Amino acid sequence: MQTLNNASQGEANIIQYDVKVLLSGDVDVRAGDIFIIDGVRYESAKEPFVYVTHQEVLLIRKGYA
């Protein structure tokens, strides 16, 4: 049986999740670029997926709880 133990007092809980942003193809985005959306800092995970009408960028938010 697996248990979740986040009662450790010595370390902060790490927050990490992925977000997808849809942008115009006119915006130049590269892997590692920083986005600040509504005051929250995200990092571009990799090169965007570029389509004829738009591009999709995968972002990662990293932080501490």
Secondary structure, DSSP 8 states (H G I E B T S, - for coil): --------SSS--EEEEEEEEEE-TTS---TT-EEEETTEEEEE-SS-EE-SS-EEEEEEEEEE-
